[in-house]
Amino acid sequence: MTEGYSGSDLKNLCMTAAYRPVKELMQQEKEKEM
């Protein structure tokens, strides 16, 4: 399943997935302020 990907690739994928909900929440809060 992860053949061809380095540990760094997988780490970046996990970090991006983890921060996505945070980014979405921050965007929603920003829109509420307007």
C-alpha positions in Angstrom: 0.0 0.0 0.0 2.8 2.4 0.8 5.3 0.9 -1.7 7.3 3.7 -3.4 6.8 6.2 -0.6 9.5 7.3 1.8 9.0 7.8 5.5 9.1 11.5 4.9 6.3 11.3 2.3 4.2 9.4 4.8 4.9 11.8 7.6 4.0 14.8 5.4 0.7 13.0 4.4 -0.2 12.4 8.1 0.7 16.0 9.0 -1.5 17.4 6.2 -4.4 15.2 7.2 -4.1 16.1 10.8 -4.0 19.9 10.2 -6.8 20.0 7.6 -9.7 20.1 10.2 -7.8 22.9 12.0 -7.4 24.9 8.9 -11.1 24.4 8.1 -12.1 25.5 11.6 -9.9 28.6 11.4 -11.5 29.5 8.0 -15.0 29.2 9.5 -14.1 31.4 12.4 -12.6 34.0 10.1 -15.8 34.0 8.0 -17.9 34.5 11.1 -15.9 37.6 12.0 -16.7 39.3 8.7 
